[in-house]
Amino acid sequence: MKVNTQSVNFTADSKLIEFIQRRMDKLDMFYDKIIQSDVYLKVENTSDKENKIFEAKVSVPGDSFIVKKQCKSFEEGADVAIASLERQIKRRKEKLRSHI
């Protein structure tokens, strides 16, 4: 799956981008018709420790899923957001199966 990763207000290192790519590739196990995914990594200029925002948009035929999580690190945000995407994709797949 093609994952477009954009970092806002900072430069993401290759390890972080590879980690996100590996985690997003696991979504193919649940639904093989994923067209593309866009990931936005943002850092807010606040004194709060949870200033890292992980936002993902996954496009499937006829729909798209958007998840936004704010955490202490991008890895934690990716784990939480991708788990949420897994649930949404499974729910959509079950709904499609029930209509057939």
C-alpha positions as MATLAB code, in Angstrom:
seq = 'MKVNTQSVNFTADSKLIEFIQRRMDKLDMFYDKIIQSDVYLKVENTSDKENKIFEAKVSVPGDSFIVKKQCKSFEEGADVAIASLERQIKRRKEKLRSHI';
ca = [
       0.000    0.000    0.000;
       1.231    3.494   -0.822;
       1.534    5.656    2.280;
       2.077    9.396    1.774;
       3.693   10.794    4.919;
       3.900   14.536    5.541;
       5.464   16.155    8.562;
       4.376   19.639    9.595;
       6.623   21.982   11.627;
       9.500   19.462   11.788;
      11.488   16.971    9.710;
      10.645   13.306   10.247;
      13.540   10.858   10.289;
      13.583    7.717    8.147;
      13.082    5.369   11.126;
       9.758    7.024   11.982;
       8.580    6.910    8.367;
       9.549    3.222    8.054;
       7.739    2.439   11.333;
       4.567    4.116   10.063;
       4.844    2.316    6.705;
       5.144   -1.090    8.430;
       2.182   -0.399   10.723;
      -0.008    0.864    7.868;
       0.903   -2.155    5.727;
      -0.716   -4.369    8.361;
      -4.090   -2.847    7.436;
      -3.887   -4.786    4.149;
      -4.472   -7.981    6.153;
      -7.948   -6.756    7.108;
      -9.064   -5.202    3.819;
      -7.180   -5.672    0.562;
      -8.961   -2.953   -1.431;
      -7.287    0.014    0.257;
      -6.400    2.536   -2.440;
      -4.007    4.811   -0.571;
      -3.341    6.379    2.781;
      -2.185    9.831    3.786;
      -0.448   10.394    7.131;
       0.120   13.830    8.638;
       2.512   14.274   11.546;
       2.184   17.572   13.401;
       3.873   19.128   16.409;
       1.978   21.781   18.349;
       3.891   24.578   20.032;
       2.467   24.098   23.515;
       3.966   23.332   26.906;
       1.772   20.210   27.132;
       3.662   16.910   26.853;
       1.033   15.471   24.512;
       1.861   17.846   21.672;
       2.330   15.315   18.848;
      -0.609   14.790   16.497;
      -0.905   11.730   14.258;
      -3.588   12.054   11.594;
      -4.312    9.346    9.015;
      -6.715    9.228    6.082;
      -7.289    5.840    4.454;
      -9.126    5.724    1.120;
     -11.151    2.663    0.132;
     -13.562    2.339   -2.812;
     -16.586    4.497   -2.044;
     -15.419    5.756    1.349;
     -12.528    7.082    3.400;
     -11.611    6.786    7.067;
     -10.004    9.629    9.005;
      -8.412    9.208   12.431;
      -6.696   11.904   14.491;
      -4.847   11.148   17.725;
      -2.793   13.357   20.038;
      -0.145   11.606   22.146;
       3.297   11.986   23.730;
       5.088   10.329   20.798;
       4.316    9.636   17.151;
       4.825    5.897   17.669;
       2.170    5.811   20.386;
      -0.156    7.907   18.239;
       0.386    5.591   15.275;
      -0.412    2.501   17.360;
      -3.627    3.979   18.753;
      -4.780    5.447   15.438;
      -4.074    2.298   13.429;
      -5.919    0.163   15.994;
      -8.889    2.490   15.523;
      -8.589    2.191   11.740;
      -8.542   -1.612   12.050;
     -11.856   -1.519   13.915;
     -13.419    0.814   11.344;
     -12.225   -1.311    8.419;
     -13.474   -4.532   10.038;
     -16.853   -2.907   10.693;
     -17.113   -1.760    7.061;
     -16.152   -5.200    5.779;
     -18.801   -6.870    7.952;
     -21.398   -4.388    6.732;
     -20.501   -5.154    3.113;
     -20.740   -8.905    3.777;
     -24.196   -8.573    5.333;
     -25.528   -6.785    2.227;
     -24.403   -9.516   -0.149;
];
